[in-house]
Amino acid sequence: MKKNILIYYMAVFTFLFLSLEVSAQNASKARQILDKVASNLQRKGGATANFTITSGNVGAISGSIAMKGNKFYAHTPKATTWFNGKTQWTYMVSSNEVNVSNPSVEQQAQMNPYRYITMYKKGYKLSMVQKGNSYQVYLKAITSGKSIQEMYITISKANYLPTQIKMKQGGKWSTITIKNFKYAQLSDSKFVFKSKDFPKAEVIDLR
């Protein structure tokens, strides 16, 4: 009887050990994939793309984005945002106002869909599955303090670029679909707000 119990516990221990090992390998693979994606997105010169954000709060909003390192320029029919790596300017069409701020990483991600890609480096547990010609990486926040608690990133196997980002924020899910990604040679001036282009806009400094 004691021998049978010992064999049982050894079998359970072996199963748990192998499960943890597989989980660690899966997480390592997920991180390697996101490392490649981040490297592609941060290629020297910059890149452009089109995106559509769909959520229960606002419906669907389409726009375009240009990025270079951690700088970005995003345009939608309702707002345009410039971020030069430190300062962010957001022009709201409805109010003809420009809000100036120094946003956190998660605040940057609200206007720059590619900023989500680099958030995996700290505070998230990773896993991944393969779906046809894509990888789907799942991120789960380790603590409840993260504003984005869960995220699914779908990545093309062909070029290691994201095609869709689905995230849970404030208990609600939003989806960003990305198309027409192209590498470019972008000037740093593209990521800075030019007041002469909006002479009648009210500038509100929130820093």
N, C-alpha and C positions, 0 to 999 in steps of 0.2 A: 504493500500500500504506500509506504513512504517513498519507495523507488518510483512509483507511478506519479506521485505528487511532485517529486523532484524533476522528473522528465517533463511534466506539464509546465512547471515554472521556467524551466530552461527553454522550452519551446516558445512560451510567451515572451521571455526576455529576448530571444533571437529574433522573433517577429518585430518587436518594438525597435530593436537596434537596426534592423534592415530597413524598417519604415523611416526612421530618422535619417539614415544614410541616404535613402532615395530622395527624401524631402530636401536634404542639404544639397544634393547634386542638382535637383530641380531648381532650387533657389539660385545656385551658382550659375546655371545655364540662363536663367531669367536675367540675372545681373549682366552676364556677358552680352546678351542680346541688346539690353538697354545701353550698355557702354558703347556698342557699335552704332546704335541709333543716335546717341548724344554726339559721338564723334562726327557722324555725317551731317548733323544739323549745325554743328559749330565749325564747319569747313570755312577756311579763309575766303573772304569775298562776300559771303552771304547767300541768301536764297529767297525765293518768293513762292507763294502758294495761295490757293483759294480755300475757304472753309465755310461750313454751315454749322451753326450751333442750334441744337434743338433741345428745348426744356419745357416743362409744364408751366413755368412762370411766364415765359415770353414767346412761346411758340418757336418758330424757326427764323433765324437771322443769318444771312449770308454776307460774306465779306472777303477781303484780301489781306494778306500779311506779307511784310518783308522783314527779314531778320538777319542779324550779323553778330555773332557772339551772343552776348546777353542783351543786345540792343534790338528793338523792334518798332515797326510801324504797322498799325492795324486800322483798316477802314471798313466801316459798315454804313448803311444808309442813315443810321441814327447817331453814330459817333465815330470820331477819329482819334487815335491815340499814338503819341510819339513817346519813346523811352530811350534815352541815350546811355543807359547803364546805371544812372543814379536818379535823374529827375524824369518824372512822367507828366505829360500834358495830355489832357483828355478834353476834346472839343465836343460839346453836346449840341446837336443841331436844333433840338426843340427849344432850348433856352438861350442859344447863342452865347454860351459860357465856356470858358476854358478853365478846368480845374488843374492846379499844379500841385504835385505831391512827390514824396519819396517813398514809393511803395515797397512792401515786403515781397518776398518771393511768391507767396500765395496770392497776394493782391495783383502782382504782375500776371499771374496765370489766368486771372479772370478776363484779361483782354488778349493775352498771347497764348494760343492753344499749345504751342510748342514748349512753353515753360513747364508744362506738366511732366515732360519727359525727364527732366533732370531732378525731379523731386524724389526719385527712388533712392537717391544716395544716402538719405538719412530719415529714419523714423518710420520705415515701412517694411513689412514682411513680404517677400516676393515668391511667386510661383508662376508656372507657365504651362500651356498646352499647345499642341500643333493643330491647326485647323486648315486643311487643304494647303494652299500656297502661302499661308500666313502663320505667324506665331501670335498667340494671345497671352500677354503677360498680365498677371493679376497682382495688384498692390493692396495691402491691407495695413492700415495705420496701426502702429504698435501701442499708441496711447490715444486717449479720447480727446486730447487737446488739439489734434490736427483738424483743420476745417474741412479737409477732404479726407474722408474716412476710408473710402474704397475707390479703386480705379481699375478699369480694364483698358489695356492699350493693344490694339491690333496692328501688327507690323508685317510688312511684305518681306517674304524670304528672299525675293529677287534683289532688293536694294537696301534692305534694313532701314526703311522709312515708314513712319506711322501713317496709317490710312484712316484710323478711327480711334477716338479716345472717349471712353464712357466713365463718368465719375459720379460719386455720391457725395453731395455737399448739403448740409442742413437737412438731412433725411430725404432729399430729393435727388433724382438722377438727371443728368444732362449728357448729351452726346455731341461730340464734335467730329464731323466728317471732313477729311482733308483730301484735296485733289490738286492736280496741276503743279506739283512741286517742281521747281526749277532752280538750279544754281545760278548765281549772278555775281556781278561785281558792283557792289553798292557803296555809295559815298556815305561817310558818317553824318553828313548834313541831312540826310533823309530822315534821321531819327531825332531831329530837333524841331520843335515848334517854331514857326516863323510868324511873328505878330503882323507883319505887313500883308500877309495873305488873309488875315481875319481882322481888318482894321476896326470893325464895329463890335467885336466880341468882348465881353466882360471877362477879365482875367481874375480868377479867385485863387489866391495862394493858400494852400492847406498844409504847408510844411510846418 
